[in-house]
Amino acid sequence: MCDAPAARRAALIELAPAPEQLIPLLPEAEFCFTAKAVGLESSAWLLEYATPEQVVACLDLDAWEGHSPVPAKLDAWIDAIAAAGDGAALRGIQALDPELIVLYLMQRVSVELKPNDDEDWQPPEGGQTLDGQFYFVALHDGDDVAAIVRILRLLFQADYWFYFRMLQGVIWEISTENVEWAHRWRVGRLQDLGFPTWEEAMELYGYLSPKQRLQIDPDHRPLSVEEWHLPVWIPGLPEGRDSKHSLFRTLAGLEPEERRSAFYAFVSTANKVAVADYMEISDVETTPKAIDKAARWISRGLEHVARERGLTQADVVQRVPLDQLFRIGANLDPDAARPPRPIDPSDDVDASGDVVA
């Protein structure tokens, strides 16, 4: 299934005899790719059978930019969850961080709590209520808050304290603090999926002196990497001897157990490349791009160390971590290897798209 292009997967899933059994088996990122290819506005039938982990990963991967959620993407994903059946919608909402739900509500509605000691109090104009206590009003004219009404109704009926917490949060909580906490939870989950923080990923491009590039720790065992859960479908690396990258040609000659460890070490490095280079990790094209760049610069480092130390390339990959080989390769041509600088909206940009200093 995951070998098929993301745009074709929906049709294949629909043809499956038991899609409700197939959908939960998709790796988290692959589920995200598939839902985006279908279109979030049409993905309710996929979300109907998604696991809570898949739902959370979709927002972790796609609804953020830097340290903050993207309002339009957050709206789109939560609205899509709300469009699923009652059980699936409730599971999806309950799986998300409360701070993220509060942020979603904050950007769409204002909330007032009916006071107990003010007989003259009147509900806000256009306000809606489910319990006669909390009243909410759309912040923007013409905003259809049907998804919000549905979410709140489901929570009110099945999880009142979550409902109460969300509406109290809109009234009293500070959005910047919610962003900070939601970001903290997201970072931890992404690390579990193999995506490091940007600061950690940027160590790939750290400077090494010519002497440091050739140092080998005799006690290091870089091919003792344990298997870990992959959020994307990578059946294997191109290990043929005709591969354009010397790394893959070298891996082809290793023992099966070493190749397996090298596979996970390589994927870890490719994930660092994706994060450091500001690649969109929810984009189906990011994985092959990150793999190609990781292989290219690891190969440069591998060839350099083998040549300068008089070792075979197999000896080098057995003694030097792959992320260190990437760093060595990147140091050999830093201008070509370094990640592109993201353009800040406040930057002056010339006609060619280059940032003007």
Phi and psi in degrees as a GROMACS rama.xvg file:
@    title "Ramachandran Plot"
@    xaxis  label "Phi"
@    yaxis  label "Psi"
@TYPE xy
-73.2276  -12.7592  CYS-2
-72.3185  -21.9751  ASP-3
-77.497  149.599  ALA-4
-56.1938  146.36  PRO-5
-56.5253  -34.9027  ALA-6
-67.3388  -20.6411  ALA-7
-98.2205  -10.2096  ARG-8
-66.2319  -36.0754  ARG-9
-58.6919  -43.5757  ALA-10
-64.2038  -39.4076  ALA-11
-67.2513  -39.3015  LEU-12
-64.5213  -41.0543  ILE-13
-63.8644  -29.4098  GLU-14
-81.1429  -15.1007  LEU-15
-66.8923  143.693  ALA-16
-65.6286  -25.8276  PRO-17
-141.196  74.2993  ALA-18
-60.0174  -27.9828  PRO-19
-66.0659  -20.3426  GLU-20
-93.0091  -27.741  GLN-21
-78.649  -44.2755  LEU-22
-57.8288  -44.6755  ILE-23
-64.9447  -15.1841  PRO-24
-84.7988  -11.96  LEU-25
-66.3604  133.349  LEU-26
-56.7277  151.953  PRO-27
-54.0179  -49.0711  GLU-28
-67.0937  -35.1998  ALA-29
-66.3558  -36.4861  GLU-30
-62.8154  -42.2642  PHE-31
-61.1046  -46.5216  CYS-32
-57.2939  -42.9102  PHE-33
-66.6318  -44.9661  THR-34
-62.9194  -40.2353  ALA-35
-67.3442  -36.7005  LYS-36
-66.54  -37.2965  ALA-37
-67.987  -35.8951  VAL-38
105.174  123.159  GLY-39
-59.1953  -32.9451  LEU-40
-67.1013  -14.9516  GLU-41
-117.165  13.7366  SER-42
-100.278  9.18829  SER-43
-58.487  -35.5237  ALA-44
-69.0901  -27.8943  TRP-45
-73.9748  -44.8417  LEU-46
-65.2885  -21.701  LEU-47
-57.4994  -33.6996  GLU-48
-112.378  6.30429  TYR-49
-72.0882  149.574  ALA-50
-80.1264  158.901  THR-51
-56.4645  -36.6284  PRO-52
-64.9813  -38.8332  GLU-53
-64.9112  -42.6533  GLN-54
-63.0191  -48.122  VAL-55
-61.3766  -42.11  VAL-56
-63.3165  -35.5983  ALA-57
-57.6574  -46.0119  CYS-58
-73.0137  -37.05  LEU-59
-60.7827  -39.273  ASP-60
-81.6531  -35.6044  LEU-61
-115.653  -19.0284  ASP-62
-98.8172  10.6971  ALA-63
-124.242  153.926  TRP-64
-139.701  114.688  GLU-65
67.1176  -125.849  GLY-66
-99.9762  9.97543  HIS-67
-135.963  147.785  SER-68
-70.4259  150.081  PRO-69
-91.5224  115.404  VAL-70
-51.9279  -45.499  PRO-71
-64.3972  -39.8763  ALA-72
-72.3667  -38.1164  LYS-73
-61.2305  -44.8773  LEU-74
-57.9385  -47.66  ASP-75
-62.5302  -43.5113  ALA-76
-69.2699  -45.2691  TRP-77
-70.0324  -35.9407  ILE-78
-62.6235  -37.7013  ASP-79
-65.968  -40.6578  ALA-80
-61.6217  -42.4627  ILE-81
-64.1082  -23.8226  ALA-82
-80.5335  -10.1977  ALA-83
-74.5849  176.082  ALA-84
-62.2715  165.4  GLY-85
-53.776  -50.0745  ASP-86
-63.6359  -45.1668  GLY-87
-67.4026  -41.535  ALA-88
-63.0574  -43.1793  ALA-89
-64.6282  -44.0651  LEU-90
-60.7466  -43.0393  ARG-91
-64.2098  -45.3639  GLY-92
-65.7774  -42.8893  ILE-93
-66.1918  -23.8005  GLN-94
-76.4905  -24.819  ALA-95
-76.0373  156.25  LEU-96
-63.9298  133.235  ASP-97
-54.6732  -36.3563  PRO-98
-60.635  -35.5066  GLU-99
-71.5783  -38.5869  LEU-100
-64.3469  -42.0608  ILE-101
-61.3735  -42.5467  VAL-102
-61.7485  -41.5644  LEU-103
-59.0796  -45.8884  TYR-104
-67.9031  -40.5361  LEU-105
-57.9857  -35.2584  MET-106
-84.4581  -3.43486  GLN-107
-118.145  -33.8348  ARG-108
-138.293  156.764  VAL-109
-104.868  151.559  SER-110
-128.932  136.676  VAL-111
-125.536  140.921  GLU-112
-103.176  126.204  LEU-113
-60.9773  123.457  LYS-114
-72.776  150.719  PRO-115
-83.7834  -18.8783  ASN-116
-118.653  25.0116  ASP-117
-132.72  95.4667  ASP-118
-69.9811  -19.3403  GLU-119
-90.1496  -1.58801  ASP-120
-64.1771  139.273  TRP-121
-120.596  141.28  GLN-122
-60.3245  151.398  PRO-123
-62.7508  147.18  PRO-124
-59.8239  128.785  GLU-125
79.4782  5.5657  GLY-126
-69.6007  145.433  GLY-127
-116.307  149.381  GLN-128
-144.583  148.478  THR-129
-106.407  -19.9179  LEU-130
-130.051  1.86784  ASP-131
75.686  5.08327  GLY-132
-117.079  -51.5266  GLN-133
-96.847  129.929  PHE-134
-119.49  134.576  TYR-135
-127.816  146.046  PHE-136
-134.125  137.862  VAL-137
-61.8773  136.079  ALA-138
-77.2149  -25.1413  LEU-139
-119.115  132.695  HIS-140
-57.6922  134.102  ASP-141
81.5806  -0.268137  GLY-142
-73.8802  123.234  ASP-143
-83.238  110.107  ASP-144
-99.3387  26.5055  VAL-145
-59.3169  -38.6824  ALA-146
-64.2105  -38.7002  ALA-147
-66.3834  -43.455  ILE-148
-59.1305  -42.562  VAL-149
-64.3363  -45.0173  ARG-150
-61.0408  -47.9069  ILE-151
-64.9479  -36.8918  LEU-152
-65.5544  -43.0704  ARG-153
-62.0393  -43.5903  LEU-154
-67.3474  -40.848  LEU-155
-60.4525  -38.0126  PHE-156
-80.3749  -32.7411  GLN-157
-113.763  -21.6144  ALA-158
-150.577  72.8389  ASP-159
-59.1143  -39.51  TYR-160
-68.8035  -31.1922  TRP-161
-66.0765  -45.3828  PHE-162
-56.1091  -48.8871  TYR-163
-60.6171  -44.9194  PHE-164
-62.1156  -40.4227  ARG-165
-65.734  -46.4631  MET-166
-72.4029  -36.7763  LEU-167
-63.3083  -36.5941  GLN-168
-62.4139  -40.3917  GLY-169
-62.4969  -36.7955  VAL-170
-74.0353  -45.7789  ILE-171
-110.117  -25.8677  TRP-172
-81.1173  157.988  GLU-173
-97.5655  126.635  ILE-174
-60.9939  -38.9816  SER-175
-63.9807  -35.2658  THR-176
-69.4983  -37.5979  GLU-177
-65.161  -39.3071  ASN-178
-61.2108  -44.1152  VAL-179
-61.4814  -45.7572  GLU-180
-69.7372  -42.2137  TRP-181
-62.1833  -39.0253  ALA-182
-64.1899  -39.4955  HIS-183
-62.5317  -45.4099  ARG-184
-64.3543  -40.6711  TRP-185
-62.3792  -45.1993  ARG-186
-57.7163  -43.7029  VAL-187
-61.8561  -42.4799  GLY-188
-68.1506  -40.1977  ARG-189
-64.662  -35.4098  LEU-190
-63.9327  -37.3233  GLN-191
-63.6678  -28.4169  ASP-192
-88.0951  0.366698  LEU-193
99.8271  6.07403  GLY-194
-102.677  113.892  PHE-195
-77.5505  174.804  PRO-196
-68.5059  160.156  THR-197
-61.6906  -39.8103  TRP-198
-61.4626  -42.4349  GLU-199
-67.5346  -41.8041  GLU-200
-63.0718  -35.7016  ALA-201
-68.7371  -10.4404  MET-202
-61.7368  -20.8572  GLU-203
-58.5755  -27.2611  LEU-204
-104.984  11.1975  TYR-205
-65.8367  148.083  GLY-206
-70.4132  139.814  TYR-207
-128.771  132.559  LEU-208
-69.8271  160.242  SER-209
-53.1622  -35.6957  PRO-210
-69.0385  -42.5672  LYS-211
-64.2794  -29.7864  GLN-212
-65.381  -20.637  ARG-213
-108.14  2.63473  LEU-214
-76.042  138.652  GLN-215
-128.945  124.355  ILE-216
-79.1326  115.37  ASP-217
-66.4228  -20.2664  PRO-218
-92.6451  -4.05098  ASP-219
-83.0853  139.732  HIS-220
-123.541  83.2924  ARG-221
-67.5279  -18.3212  PRO-222
-101.387  32.3548  LEU-223
-108.554  28.6685  SER-224
-74.4717  131.741  VAL-225
-84.88  155.896  GLU-226
-66.9218  149.018  GLU-227
-145.232  162.124  TRP-228
-67.5666  126.775  HIS-229
-99.6081  129.222  LEU-230
-81.4787  -7.32396  PRO-231
-122.292  159.243  VAL-232
-89.3808  109.682  TRP-233
-128.72  94.7125  ILE-234
-63.9104  -23.7694  PRO-235
169.342  171.032  GLY-236
-101.69  151.968  LEU-237
-69.9596  101.247  PRO-238
-103.512  10.0773  GLU-239
-64.4892  151.387  GLY-240
-72.0639  -9.10541  ARG-241
-98.4047  10.7633  ASP-242
-62.8664  148.199  SER-243
-73.5535  -16.1668  LYS-244
-103.699  129.38  HIS-245
-63.3771  -28.2212  SER-246
-57.7324  -49.1973  LEU-247
-67.9048  -34.2023  PHE-248
-65.6384  -36.459  ARG-249
-69.552  -43.0322  THR-250
-61.4351  -28.8722  LEU-251
-62.8483  -23.3832  ALA-252
-93.9339  0.334811  GLY-253
-82.7521  164.517  LEU-254
-68.946  153.462  GLU-255
-52.7242  -42.008  PRO-256
-66.5186  -37.6796  GLU-257
-67.8169  -39.6729  GLU-258
-62.9234  -38.3945  ARG-259
-64.3521  -44.6484  ARG-260
-64.9964  -40.3178  SER-261
-63.38  -34.3696  ALA-262
-58.9556  -49.6462  PHE-263
-69.5952  -35.9184  TYR-264
-64.5821  -38.6337  ALA-265
-68.6004  -44.3273  PHE-266
-60.3862  -38.9183  VAL-267
-60.2226  -42.383  SER-268
-67.2999  -41.1514  THR-269
-62.4647  -37.2772  ALA-270
-63.9278  -39.3504  ASN-271
-62.4927  -40.1725  LYS-272
-60.9234  -45.0558  VAL-273
-59.8161  -42.498  ALA-274
-71.8284  -47.1099  VAL-275
-63.0247  -34.3753  ALA-276
-90.3939  11.7341  ASP-277
58.9752  30.2441  TYR-278
-71.9175  148.356  MET-279
-78.6807  105.959  GLU-280
-72.2948  -8.03468  ILE-281
-94.5536  4.50298  SER-282
-93.2562  129.618  ASP-283
-61.786  -23.2504  VAL-284
-83.4356  -9.55028  GLU-285
-67.6556  -42.099  THR-286
-58.0488  -52.3943  THR-287
-63.3241  -33.9412  PRO-288
-65.2916  -45.4804  LYS-289
-66.4186  -39.123  ALA-290
-62.1363  -44.1612  ILE-291
-65.6766  -43.3437  ASP-292
-67.5938  -41.8461  LYS-293
-59.9878  -45.2746  ALA-294
-63.9406  -38.7913  ALA-295
-63.4536  -47.6224  ARG-296
-83.7256  -27.4966  TRP-297
-63.4729  -41.8174  ILE-298
-62.1099  -40.2175  SER-299
-60.8118  -45.8864  ARG-300
-65.8683  -39.892  GLY-301
-60.8824  -47.7759  LEU-302
-64.0308  -38.8602  GLU-303
-65.3893  -49.3066  HIS-304
-64.9646  -42.8242  VAL-305
-61.1505  -43.1787  ALA-306
-68.0282  -47.2967  ARG-307
-74.049  -29.232  GLU-308
-96.5546  -4.34687  ARG-309
67.6191  36.4718  GLY-310
-113.386  160.193  LEU-311
-76.1651  157.279  THR-312
-65.5426  -31.0702  GLN-313
-63.9299  -40.7954  ALA-314
-60.5354  -39.8413  ASP-315
-66.1014  -47.8549  VAL-316
-67.7676  -20.9112  VAL-317
-82.8548  -10.6915  GLN-318
-123.562  -15.6471  ARG-319
-124.777  127.86  VAL-320
-58.2128  146.932  PRO-321
-64.8552  -36.0005  LEU-322
-68.6287  -29.0703  ASP-323
-69.7728  -38.3102  GLN-324
-64.8022  -37.5386  LEU-325
-60.4697  -46.4553  PHE-326
-61.7954  -39.9379  ARG-327
-63.1905  -47.3938  ILE-328
-60.4599  -41.5404  GLY-329
-65.5445  -32.0589  ALA-330
-70.2976  -22.7094  ASN-331
-72.6232  -26.6733  LEU-332
-149.424  70.8136  ASP-333
-61.5119  -33.7542  PRO-334
-64.2934  -36.9209  ASP-335
-79.4444  -30.1377  ALA-336
-88.2003  -31.5715  ALA-337
-62.1762  150.502  ARG-338
-70.4578  151.362  PRO-339
-67.3699  144.458  PRO-340
-76.597  128.005  ARG-341
-66.0798  140.915  PRO-342
-82.3016  123.826  ILE-343
-82.6685  140.159  ASP-344
-56.5925  -23.792  PRO-345
-84.8991  -7.94257  SER-346
-70.7652  149.701  ASP-347
-85.1437  128.59  ASP-348
-120.736  131.255  VAL-349
-82.9047  -177.516  ASP-350
-63.3939  -26.4107  ALA-351
-82.7016  -7.39103  SER-352
95.7754  -0.589511  GLY-353
-81.0256  146.278  ASP-354
-75.8733  130.45  VAL-355
-88.8852  124.392  VAL-356
